[in-house]
């Protein structure tokens, strides 16, 4: 999927990454939800932190790809793109934790 994406400008890249992050975060939430339904109880703190680390790592790898692709196409680094992607990753992790907390308490 990622290799088929055309060259993008910074804002378009951020929008794309935001959509990618939302999709990946939703998949992680669904995975936790399925686990709660199957097991009958919420994951432990360690399991939850392991998932957060996995989510963060997966999103970080996508940022590296996006940033490198931008640098190749534009011929320069993209500090704003990097900062914007970091904010999106932080927001995604926060959304993940908030949603899992809601699911686990209901």
MITORTI-567886 format. One record per residue (C-alpha): chain; residue in three letters; residue number from 1; x, y, z. Coordinates in steps of 0.05 Angstrom, whole numbers, plus 5000, padded with zeros to 4 digits. Layout:
@fivo:A; dolum:ALA; marvo:NUM; X:X; Y:Y; Z:Z
...
This chain:
@fivo:A; dolum:UNK; marvo:1; X:5000; Y:5000; Z:5000
@fivo:A; dolum:UNK; marvo:2; X:5053; Y:5050; Z:5020
@fivo:A; dolum:UNK; marvo:3; X:5095; Y:5040; Z:4958
@fivo:A; dolum:UNK; marvo:4; X:5036; Y:5060; Z:4914
@fivo:A; dolum:UNK; marvo:5; X:5028; Y:5129; Z:4945
@fivo:A; dolum:UNK; marvo:6; X:5048; Y:5186; Z:4899
@fivo:A; dolum:UNK; marvo:7; X:5096; Y:5242; Z:4919
@fivo:A; dolum:UNK; marvo:8; X:5062; Y:5286; Z:4969
@fivo:A; dolum:UNK; marvo:9; X:5073; Y:5354; Z:5000
@fivo:A; dolum:UNK; marvo:10; X:5081; Y:5362; Z:5075
@fivo:A; dolum:UNK; marvo:11; X:5008; Y:5375; Z:5093
@fivo:A; dolum:UNK; marvo:12; X:4985; Y:5320; Z:5048
@fivo:A; dolum:UNK; marvo:13; X:5036; Y:5273; Z:5080
@fivo:A; dolum:UNK; marvo:14; X:5011; Y:5292; Z:5149
@fivo:A; dolum:UNK; marvo:15; X:4939; Y:5279; Z:5129
@fivo:A; dolum:UNK; marvo:16; X:4958; Y:5212; Z:5100
@fivo:A; dolum:UNK; marvo:17; X:4998; Y:5193; Z:5162
@fivo:A; dolum:UNK; marvo:18; X:4940; Y:5214; Z:5206
@fivo:A; dolum:UNK; marvo:19; X:4894; Y:5168; Z:5168
@fivo:A; dolum:UNK; marvo:20; X:4945; Y:5111; Z:5171
@fivo:A; dolum:UNK; marvo:21; X:4954; Y:5122; Z:5246
@fivo:A; dolum:UNK; marvo:22; X:4879; Y:5122; Z:5258
@fivo:A; dolum:UNK; marvo:23; X:4871; Y:5057; Z:5220
@fivo:A; dolum:UNK; marvo:24; X:4928; Y:5023; Z:5257
@fivo:A; dolum:UNK; marvo:25; X:4903; Y:5048; Z:5324
@fivo:A; dolum:UNK; marvo:26; X:4834; Y:5022; Z:5310
@fivo:A; dolum:UNK; marvo:27; X:4863; Y:4953; Z:5293
@fivo:A; dolum:UNK; marvo:28; X:4900; Y:4953; Z:5360
@fivo:A; dolum:UNK; marvo:29; X:4837; Y:4972; Z:5397
@fivo:A; dolum:UNK; marvo:30; X:4798; Y:4917; Z:5362
@fivo:A; dolum:UNK; marvo:31; X:4852; Y:4867; Z:5381
@fivo:A; dolum:UNK; marvo:32; X:4847; Y:4886; Z:5454
@fivo:A; dolum:UNK; marvo:33; X:4771; Y:4885; Z:5451
@fivo:A; dolum:UNK; marvo:34; X:4772; Y:4815; Z:5421
@fivo:A; dolum:UNK; marvo:35; X:4820; Y:4792; Z:5476
@fivo:A; dolum:UNK; marvo:36; X:4773; Y:4820; Z:5530
@fivo:A; dolum:UNK; marvo:37; X:4714; Y:4784; Z:5499
@fivo:A; dolum:UNK; marvo:38; X:4751; Y:4718; Z:5492
@fivo:A; dolum:UNK; marvo:39; X:4784; Y:4719; Z:5561
@fivo:A; dolum:UNK; marvo:40; X:4729; Y:4753; Z:5599
@fivo:A; dolum:UNK; marvo:41; X:4776; Y:4803; Z:5632
@fivo:A; dolum:UNK; marvo:42; X:4818; Y:4864; Z:5615
@fivo:A; dolum:UNK; marvo:43; X:4892; Y:4856; Z:5598
@fivo:A; dolum:UNK; marvo:44; X:4944; Y:4866; Z:5652
@fivo:A; dolum:UNK; marvo:45; X:4983; Y:4931; Z:5657
@fivo:A; dolum:UNK; marvo:46; X:5044; Y:4896; Z:5627
@fivo:A; dolum:UNK; marvo:47; X:5004; Y:4869; Z:5568
@fivo:A; dolum:UNK; marvo:48; X:4974; Y:4937; Z:5556
@fivo:A; dolum:UNK; marvo:49; X:5042; Y:4972; Z:5559
@fivo:A; dolum:UNK; marvo:50; X:5069; Y:4919; Z:5511
@fivo:A; dolum:UNK; marvo:51; X:5013; Y:4937; Z:5461
@fivo:A; dolum:UNK; marvo:52; X:5028; Y:5011; Z:5470
@fivo:A; dolum:UNK; marvo:53; X:5101; Y:4999; Z:5454
@fivo:A; dolum:UNK; marvo:54; X:5082; Y:4958; Z:5393
@fivo:A; dolum:UNK; marvo:55; X:5035; Y:5012; Z:5369
@fivo:A; dolum:UNK; marvo:56; X:5087; Y:5066; Z:5380
@fivo:A; dolum:UNK; marvo:57; X:5140; Y:5025; Z:5343
@fivo:A; dolum:UNK; marvo:58; X:5095; Y:5010; Z:5284
@fivo:A; dolum:UNK; marvo:59; X:5075; Y:5082; Z:5276
@fivo:A; dolum:UNK; marvo:60; X:5148; Y:5104; Z:5283
@fivo:A; dolum:UNK; marvo:61; X:5168; Y:5058; Z:5227
@fivo:A; dolum:UNK; marvo:62; X:5115; Y:5088; Z:5182
@fivo:A; dolum:UNK; marvo:63; X:5142; Y:5158; Z:5199
@fivo:A; dolum:UNK; marvo:64; X:5212; Y:5137; Z:5180
@fivo:A; dolum:UNK; marvo:65; X:5187; Y:5112; Z:5113
@fivo:A; dolum:UNK; marvo:66; X:5145; Y:5175; Z:5101
@fivo:A; dolum:UNK; marvo:67; X:5201; Y:5222; Z:5122
@fivo:A; dolum:UNK; marvo:68; X:5253; Y:5186; Z:5079
@fivo:A; dolum:UNK; marvo:69; X:5207; Y:5186; Z:5019
@fivo:A; dolum:UNK; marvo:70; X:5195; Y:5261; Z:5029
@fivo:A; dolum:UNK; marvo:71; X:5269; Y:5274; Z:5034
@fivo:A; dolum:UNK; marvo:72; X:5284; Y:5235; Z:4970
@fivo:A; dolum:UNK; marvo:73; X:5230; Y:5270; Z:4931
@fivo:A; dolum:UNK; marvo:74; X:5241; Y:5340; Z:4957
@fivo:A; dolum:UNK; marvo:75; X:5316; Y:5337; Z:4967
@fivo:A; dolum:UNK; marvo:76; X:5313; Y:5365; Z:5037
@fivo:A; dolum:UNK; marvo:77; X:5294; Y:5345; Z:5107
@fivo:A; dolum:UNK; marvo:78; X:5224; Y:5358; Z:5134
@fivo:A; dolum:UNK; marvo:79; X:5228; Y:5382; Z:5206
@fivo:A; dolum:UNK; marvo:80; X:5155; Y:5404; Z:5206
@fivo:A; dolum:UNK; marvo:81; X:5134; Y:5336; Z:5179
@fivo:A; dolum:UNK; marvo:82; X:5173; Y:5300; Z:5234
@fivo:A; dolum:UNK; marvo:83; X:5143; Y:5344; Z:5289
@fivo:A; dolum:UNK; marvo:84; X:5073; Y:5336; Z:5261
@fivo:A; dolum:UNK; marvo:85; X:5081; Y:5260; Z:5257
@fivo:A; dolum:UNK; marvo:86; X:5106; Y:5257; Z:5329
@fivo:A; dolum:UNK; marvo:87; X:5043; Y:5295; Z:5351
@fivo:A; dolum:UNK; marvo:88; X:5000; Y:5246; Z:5312
@fivo:A; dolum:UNK; marvo:89; X:5035; Y:5187; Z:5344
@fivo:A; dolum:UNK; marvo:90; X:5025; Y:5216; Z:5414
@fivo:A; dolum:UNK; marvo:91; X:4952; Y:5230; Z:5398
@fivo:A; dolum:UNK; marvo:92; X:4943; Y:5158; Z:5372
@fivo:A; dolum:UNK; marvo:93; X:4973; Y:5128; Z:5434
@fivo:A; dolum:UNK; marvo:94; X:4930; Y:5172; Z:5478
@fivo:A; dolum:UNK; marvo:95; X:4868; Y:5153; Z:5438
@fivo:A; dolum:UNK; marvo:96; X:4887; Y:5079; Z:5443
@fivo:A; dolum:UNK; marvo:97; X:4895; Y:5083; Z:5519
@fivo:A; dolum:UNK; marvo:98; X:4831; Y:5123; Z:5528
@fivo:A; dolum:UNK; marvo:99; X:4790; Y:5075; Z:5485
@fivo:A; dolum:UNK; marvo:100; X:4819; Y:5013; Z:5519
@fivo:A; dolum:UNK; marvo:101; X:4803; Y:5042; Z:5587
@fivo:A; dolum:UNK; marvo:102; X:4731; Y:5053; Z:5565
@fivo:A; dolum:UNK; marvo:103; X:4725; Y:4983; Z:5536
@fivo:A; dolum:UNK; marvo:104; X:4757; Y:4951; Z:5597
@fivo:A; dolum:UNK; marvo:105; X:4711; Y:4985; Z:5646
@fivo:A; dolum:UNK; marvo:106; X:4646; Y:4968; Z:5610
